[in-house]
Amino acid sequence: MENFIQQIPKAELHLHIEGSFEPELMFKIADRNKIKIKYKSVDELKAAYNFNNLQEFLDIYYAGANVLLTEQDFYDLTYSYFKKINEQNVIHTEIMFDPQTHTDRGVKFSTVINGIKNAQDKAKEELGITSKLIMSFLRHLDEQSAFNTLEQSLEYKDWITAVGLDSSEIGYPPSKFKKVFDEVRKQGYLVVAHAGEEGPPEYVWEAINILDVNRIDHGNRSLEDNNLVKILADNKIPLTVCPLSNVKLRNVDKIENHPIRTMLNQGLVATINSDDPAYFGGYMNENYSAVANALDLSKEDLYQLTLNSFNSTFLEENEKVELINKLDEFYKNNN
């Protein structure tokens, strides 16, 4: 099964590039930029990755992002992620980035996106990995800040496929951002939103009915509402589920109780993703292995989860078909 997981071609749809910031690289960039980190060593920093909730994680996440200043920094961060997933046979990824985390510190939007885009181009050329970019608004900031970020993005419209909503969920419902997402859709962007990770099923309803999302990021708590489950299943609205993240942030008490098998059984388009892999103990293969072992998933289950991912990408239909053909050929030869 481990060989199967290692070799199966995969797509990742829920990845925060700032959350792939490995401690070793963080210290290297901090040193290059002459920025002091409050942790004395890589080991001390890793020891701090023991979170009780989403907010405790975000506090360290934003502190780490503070060392990113130059185009080279964002390039190094992004290409480091591509090299990692190349080892795990991820052949397509849709990367989220948080401009406000950087522009609020005086880093230009152009600096952030140019560094990321250069890494995307190199990864396609040298590693054969295709990718899309998702710009995320920080929901703990006000809607005007999101409008300002949207305005800055328009110059780079050709590089950005979708716009999302992330950061602290409780107390910041999707409806708070209705006006800006109306404008997002007018500008031709697709829409995703974190909902139902810590927030209630009502937040998922709002993401669907008010933001008109193409995908739900997380969505675990949707299972508490049977009518919502039916809507998600009937409309084939994908859920980008992040198993190790759910356990690390205490949204699921232990991996053996993770709901992803239940999601599959109820006909939901569930997918496996790593979220913030540097902080949560694993990239794609580690997430696949964790649920496969804990929930006794079969090769067929893993195939279905992977097929869901490819079908849920923001690629053109002919590009999806090409990737699914690779998956089907692998599955035929390894089942």
C-alpha positions as a Python dict, from the first residue, in 0.01 Angstrom:
ca = {
    (1, 'M'): (0, 0, 0),
    (2, 'E'): (286, 241, 78),
    (3, 'N'): (431, 180, -270),
    (4, 'F'): (87, 237, -421),
    (5, 'I'): (54, 568, -235),
    (6, 'Q'): (404, 676, -332),
    (7, 'Q'): (356, 604, -700),
    (8, 'I'): (-6, 700, -769),
    (9, 'P'): (-23, 1030, -964),
    (10, 'K'): (-187, 1295, -745),
    (11, 'A'): (-329, 1648, -752),
    (12, 'E'): (-323, 1883, -453),
    (13, 'L'): (-601, 2142, -425),
    (14, 'H'): (-559, 2286, -73),
    (15, 'L'): (-209, 2410, -2),
    (16, 'H'): (-107, 2740, 154),
    (17, 'I'): (236, 2822, 18),
    (18, 'E'): (326, 3008, 338),
    (19, 'G'): (235, 2687, 522),
    (20, 'S'): (501, 2490, 335),
    (21, 'F'): (774, 2702, 499),
    (22, 'E'): (1007, 2441, 647),
    (23, 'P'): (1200, 2559, 956),
    (24, 'E'): (1539, 2505, 791),
    (25, 'L'): (1447, 2734, 501),
    (26, 'M'): (1288, 2984, 740),
    (27, 'F'): (1614, 3019, 934),
    (28, 'K'): (1815, 3043, 610),
    (29, 'I'): (1596, 3326, 471),
    (30, 'A'): (1582, 3502, 808),
    (31, 'D'): (1961, 3499, 817),
    (32, 'R'): (1983, 3626, 457),
    (33, 'N'): (1745, 3912, 540),
    (34, 'K'): (1903, 3976, 882),
    (35, 'I'): (1575, 3918, 1063),
    (36, 'K'): (1574, 3772, 1412),
    (37, 'I'): (1344, 3478, 1483),
    (38, 'K'): (1235, 3437, 1845),
    (39, 'Y'): (1327, 3067, 1835),
    (40, 'K'): (1693, 2982, 1886),
    (41, 'S'): (1702, 2672, 1667),
    (42, 'V'): (1511, 2459, 1416),
    (43, 'D'): (1437, 2207, 1693),
    (44, 'E'): (1297, 2475, 1925),
    (45, 'L'): (1076, 2606, 1645),
    (46, 'K'): (949, 2255, 1565),
    (47, 'A'): (874, 2201, 1933),
    (48, 'A'): (636, 2497, 1916),
    (49, 'Y'): (425, 2314, 1656),
    (50, 'N'): (196, 2173, 1922),
    (51, 'F'): (-128, 2359, 1861),
    (52, 'N'): (-451, 2354, 2060),
    (53, 'N'): (-652, 2528, 1789),
    (54, 'L'): (-643, 2715, 1459),
    (55, 'Q'): (-552, 3049, 1617),
    (56, 'E'): (-243, 2913, 1796),
    (57, 'F'): (-119, 2779, 1464),
    (58, 'L'): (-191, 3107, 1283),
    (59, 'D'): (13, 3303, 1537),
    (60, 'I'): (327, 3105, 1447),
    (61, 'Y'): (234, 3091, 1078),
    (62, 'Y'): (221, 3472, 1050),
    (63, 'A'): (541, 3512, 1252),
    (64, 'G'): (721, 3281, 1010),
    (65, 'A'): (587, 3468, 708),
    (66, 'N'): (748, 3788, 843),
    (67, 'V'): (1092, 3681, 718),
    (68, 'L'): (973, 3676, 354),
    (69, 'L'): (1074, 4007, 194),
    (70, 'T'): (1212, 3965, -158),
    (71, 'E'): (1111, 3803, -485),
    (72, 'Q'): (1390, 3551, -427),
    (73, 'D'): (1240, 3459, -89),
    (74, 'F'): (900, 3380, -244),
    (75, 'Y'): (1067, 3193, -527),
    (76, 'D'): (1275, 2983, -284),
    (77, 'L'): (969, 2907, -69),
    (78, 'T'): (757, 2800, -367),
    (79, 'Y'): (1021, 2602, -552),
    (80, 'S'): (1111, 2418, -232),
    (81, 'Y'): (746, 2302, -217),
    (82, 'F'): (756, 2191, -582),
    (83, 'K'): (1070, 1984, -524),
    (84, 'K'): (905, 1817, -225),
    (85, 'I'): (585, 1722, -408),
    (86, 'N'): (781, 1606, -711),
    (87, 'E'): (925, 1333, -487),
    (88, 'Q'): (566, 1234, -397),
    (89, 'N'): (435, 1215, -754),
    (90, 'V'): (203, 1515, -729),
    (91, 'I'): (165, 1617, -1093),
    (92, 'H'): (-74, 1911, -1052),
    (93, 'T'): (-121, 2156, -765),
    (94, 'E'): (-339, 2458, -694),
    (95, 'I'): (-150, 2689, -461),
    (96, 'M'): (-308, 2940, -224),
    (97, 'F'): (-120, 3254, -125),
    (98, 'D'): (-212, 3529, 123),
    (99, 'P'): (-112, 3870, -20),
    (100, 'Q'): (-236, 4067, 283),
    (101, 'T'): (7, 3879, 509),
    (102, 'H'): (284, 4045, 311),
    (103, 'T'): (142, 4373, 176),
    (104, 'D'): (42, 4473, 532),
    (105, 'R'): (415, 4449, 614),
    (106, 'G'): (511, 4675, 324),
    (107, 'V'): (604, 4397, 79),
    (108, 'K'): (468, 4475, -267),
    (109, 'F'): (203, 4253, -423),
    (110, 'S'): (428, 4229, -730),
    (111, 'T'): (718, 4097, -521),
    (112, 'V'): (505, 3815, -383),
    (113, 'I'): (341, 3704, -705),
    (114, 'N'): (650, 3737, -927),
    (115, 'G'): (849, 3510, -696),
    (116, 'I'): (573, 3249, -689),
    (117, 'K'): (511, 3266, -1065),
    (118, 'N'): (881, 3223, -1148),
    (119, 'A'): (882, 2906, -938),
    (120, 'Q'): (564, 2780, -1109),
    (121, 'D'): (722, 2831, -1450),
    (122, 'K'): (1042, 2652, -1352),
    (123, 'A'): (850, 2362, -1195),
    (124, 'K'): (650, 2312, -1514),
    (125, 'E'): (962, 2325, -1730),
    (126, 'E'): (1198, 2117, -1516),
    (127, 'L'): (967, 1890, -1312),
    (128, 'G'): (663, 1865, -1539),
    (129, 'I'): (429, 1981, -1260),
    (130, 'T'): (139, 2200, -1368),
    (131, 'S'): (-10, 2449, -1124),
    (132, 'K'): (-276, 2714, -1070),
    (133, 'L'): (-273, 3006, -828),
    (134, 'I'): (-546, 3093, -576),
    (135, 'M'): (-534, 3432, -406),
    (136, 'S'): (-686, 3417, -57),
    (137, 'F'): (-837, 3698, 151),
    (138, 'L'): (-773, 3697, 526),
    (139, 'R'): (-1113, 3684, 692),
    (140, 'H'): (-994, 3842, 1019),
    (141, 'L'): (-933, 4164, 823),
    (142, 'D'): (-1219, 4382, 701),
    (143, 'E'): (-1388, 4366, 363),
    (144, 'Q'): (-1228, 4692, 249),
    (145, 'S'): (-885, 4533, 289),
    (146, 'A'): (-1004, 4248, 66),
    (147, 'F'): (-1126, 4502, -193),
    (148, 'N'): (-782, 4668, -188),
    (149, 'T'): (-615, 4332, -247),
    (150, 'L'): (-856, 4248, -529),
    (151, 'E'): (-768, 4580, -694),
    (152, 'Q'): (-396, 4500, -672),
    (153, 'S'): (-454, 4157, -826),
    (154, 'L'): (-616, 4279, -1146),
    (155, 'E'): (-283, 4358, -1311),
    (156, 'Y'): (-196, 3988, -1270),
    (157, 'K'): (-536, 3846, -1365),
    (158, 'D'): (-386, 3605, -1616),
    (159, 'W'): (-179, 3442, -1341),
    (160, 'I'): (-458, 3398, -1084),
    (161, 'T'): (-732, 3139, -1139),
    (162, 'A'): (-942, 3167, -824),
    (163, 'V'): (-992, 3372, -510),
    (164, 'G'): (-1041, 3215, -167),
    (165, 'L'): (-1111, 3299, 196),
    (166, 'D'): (-895, 3171, 481),
    (167, 'S'): (-749, 3248, 828),
    (168, 'S'): (-949, 3254, 1157),
    (169, 'E'): (-1292, 3109, 1086),
    (170, 'I'): (-1501, 3143, 1403),
    (171, 'G'): (-1675, 3480, 1412),
    (172, 'Y'): (-1594, 3562, 1050),
    (173, 'P'): (-1874, 3410, 840),
    (174, 'P'): (-1853, 3409, 459),
    (175, 'S'): (-2145, 3655, 446),
    (176, 'K'): (-1910, 3922, 581),
    (177, 'F'): (-1742, 3919, 238),
    (178, 'K'): (-2048, 3909, 11),
    (179, 'K'): (-1978, 4238, -171),
    (180, 'V'): (-1614, 4166, -246),
    (181, 'F'): (-1692, 3817, -378),
    (182, 'D'): (-1966, 3963, -600),
    (183, 'E'): (-1687, 4172, -753),
    (184, 'V'): (-1448, 3874, -761),
    (185, 'R'): (-1691, 3681, -980),
    (186, 'K'): (-1752, 3986, -1201),
    (187, 'Q'): (-1377, 3996, -1263),
    (188, 'G'): (-1394, 3638, -1389),
    (189, 'Y'): (-1222, 3462, -1103),
    (190, 'L'): (-1343, 3127, -971),
    (191, 'V'): (-1427, 3112, -599),
    (192, 'V'): (-1327, 2887, -309),
    (193, 'A'): (-1368, 2937, 66),
    (194, 'H'): (-1263, 2775, 391),
    (195, 'A'): (-1585, 2673, 566),
    (196, 'G'): (-1687, 2410, 816),
    (197, 'E'): (-1336, 2352, 952),
    (198, 'E'): (-1402, 2504, 1296),
    (199, 'G'): (-1707, 2702, 1187),
    (200, 'P'): (-2060, 2555, 1183),
    (201, 'P'): (-2249, 2406, 886),
    (202, 'E'): (-2416, 2748, 843),
    (203, 'Y'): (-2082, 2882, 717),
    (204, 'V'): (-2080, 2616, 444),
    (205, 'W'): (-2436, 2713, 345),
    (206, 'E'): (-2322, 3078, 324),
    (207, 'A'): (-2019, 2986, 113),
    (208, 'I'): (-2252, 2808, -132),
    (209, 'N'): (-2547, 3046, -134),
    (210, 'I'): (-2377, 3384, -83),
    (211, 'L'): (-2025, 3344, -222),
    (212, 'D'): (-2129, 3095, -495),
    (213, 'V'): (-1817, 2883, -442),
    (214, 'N'): (-1679, 2629, -687),
    (215, 'R'): (-1517, 2431, -404),
    (216, 'I'): (-1534, 2416, -24),
    (217, 'D'): (-1202, 2406, 160),
    (218, 'H'): (-1229, 2161, 452),
    (219, 'G'): (-1608, 2124, 496),
    (220, 'N'): (-1585, 1858, 769),
    (221, 'R'): (-1873, 1996, 973),
    (222, 'S'): (-2105, 1971, 671),
    (223, 'L'): (-2170, 1615, 794),
    (224, 'E'): (-2372, 1759, 1085),
    (225, 'D'): (-2644, 1871, 841),
    (226, 'N'): (-2808, 1603, 625),
    (227, 'N'): (-2968, 1859, 391),
    (228, 'L'): (-2629, 2019, 335),
    (229, 'V'): (-2469, 1681, 261),
    (230, 'K'): (-2739, 1619, 0),
    (231, 'I'): (-2679, 1959, -166),
    (232, 'L'): (-2301, 1903, -174),
    (233, 'A'): (-2341, 1552, -316),
    (234, 'D'): (-2613, 1638, -571),
    (235, 'N'): (-2421, 1940, -700),
    (236, 'K'): (-2084, 1763, -686),
    (237, 'I'): (-1928, 2052, -492),
    (238, 'P'): (-1579, 1930, -400),
    (239, 'L'): (-1443, 1932, -45),
    (240, 'T'): (-1067, 1983, -14),
    (241, 'V'): (-1010, 1783, 305),
    (242, 'C'): (-685, 1796, 505),
    (243, 'P'): (-659, 1497, 742),
    (244, 'L'): (-332, 1566, 930),
    (245, 'S'): (-427, 1932, 965),
    (246, 'N'): (-762, 1834, 1117),
    (247, 'V'): (-589, 1625, 1383),
    (248, 'K'): (-308, 1874, 1448),
    (249, 'L'): (-558, 2158, 1502),
    (250, 'R'): (-783, 1937, 1720),
    (251, 'N'): (-1080, 1950, 1485),
    (252, 'V'): (-1066, 1569, 1482),
    (253, 'D'): (-950, 1402, 1805),
    (254, 'K'): (-753, 1126, 1635),
    (255, 'I'): (-693, 1010, 1280),
    (256, 'E'): (-895, 690, 1341),
    (257, 'N'): (-1204, 912, 1375),
    (258, 'H'): (-1142, 1113, 1060),
    (259, 'P'): (-1464, 1152, 855),
    (260, 'I'): (-1320, 1108, 505),
    (261, 'R'): (-1451, 753, 465),
    (262, 'T'): (-1795, 874, 576),
    (263, 'M'): (-1773, 1149, 315),
    (264, 'L'): (-1702, 895, 41),
    (265, 'N'): (-1981, 669, 162),
    (266, 'Q'): (-2226, 961, 146),
    (267, 'G'): (-2132, 1042, -213),
    (268, 'L'): (-1935, 1359, -139),
    (269, 'V'): (-1655, 1465, -373),
    (270, 'A'): (-1389, 1448, -103),
    (271, 'T'): (-1021, 1501, -182),
    (272, 'I'): (-700, 1465, 22),
    (273, 'N'): (-466, 1760, 69),
    (274, 'S'): (-189, 1877, 304),
    (275, 'D'): (-302, 2234, 395),
    (276, 'D'): (13, 2360, 574),
    (277, 'P'): (248, 2063, 550),
    (278, 'A'): (553, 2215, 722),
    (279, 'Y'): (344, 2273, 1034),
    (280, 'F'): (115, 1970, 1034),
    (281, 'G'): (357, 1683, 994),
    (282, 'G'): (321, 1579, 634),
    (283, 'Y'): (278, 1645, 265),
    (284, 'M'): (44, 1451, 36),
    (285, 'N'): (182, 1100, 82),
    (286, 'E'): (181, 1132, 460),
    (287, 'N'): (-184, 1240, 449),
    (288, 'Y'): (-278, 951, 218),
    (289, 'S'): (-91, 702, 437),
    (290, 'A'): (-244, 832, 758),
    (291, 'V'): (-604, 783, 645),
    (292, 'A'): (-532, 463, 453),
    (293, 'N'): (-381, 298, 762),
    (294, 'A'): (-620, 440, 1022),
    (295, 'L'): (-941, 384, 825),
    (296, 'D'): (-836, 67, 640),
    (297, 'L'): (-894, 229, 302),
    (298, 'S'): (-860, 10, -6),
    (299, 'K'): (-671, 88, -326),
    (300, 'E'): (-1011, 154, -481),
    (301, 'D'): (-1086, 413, -209),
    (302, 'L'): (-754, 586, -274),
    (303, 'Y'): (-815, 576, -647),
    (304, 'Q'): (-1156, 740, -592),
    (305, 'L'): (-1005, 1014, -374),
    (306, 'T'): (-739, 1081, -635),
    (307, 'L'): (-992, 1076, -920),
    (308, 'N'): (-1201, 1326, -722),
    (309, 'S'): (-896, 1553, -701),
    (310, 'F'): (-829, 1550, -1075),
    (311, 'N'): (-1198, 1604, -1154),
    (312, 'S'): (-1209, 1895, -908),
    (313, 'T'): (-910, 2086, -1048),
    (314, 'F'): (-954, 2416, -1228),
    (315, 'L'): (-789, 2273, -1539),
    (316, 'E'): (-957, 2268, -1879),
    (317, 'E'): (-1153, 1948, -1953),
    (318, 'N'): (-896, 1817, -2201),
    (319, 'E'): (-618, 1872, -1943),
    (320, 'K'): (-821, 1685, -1680),
    (321, 'V'): (-872, 1395, -1919),
    (322, 'E'): (-499, 1374, -1982),
    (323, 'L'): (-421, 1352, -1610),
    (324, 'I'): (-706, 1108, -1541),
    (325, 'N'): (-575, 882, -1820),
    (326, 'K'): (-239, 871, -1637),
    (327, 'L'): (-420, 781, -1317),
    (328, 'D'): (-630, 511, -1484),
    (329, 'E'): (-326, 356, -1648),
    (330, 'F'): (-145, 346, -1315),
    (331, 'Y'): (-446, 194, -1140),
    (332, 'K'): (-493, -73, -1408),
    (333, 'N'): (-129, -176, -1373),
    (334, 'N'): (-120, -170, -992),
    (335, 'N'): (-447, -315, -878),
}
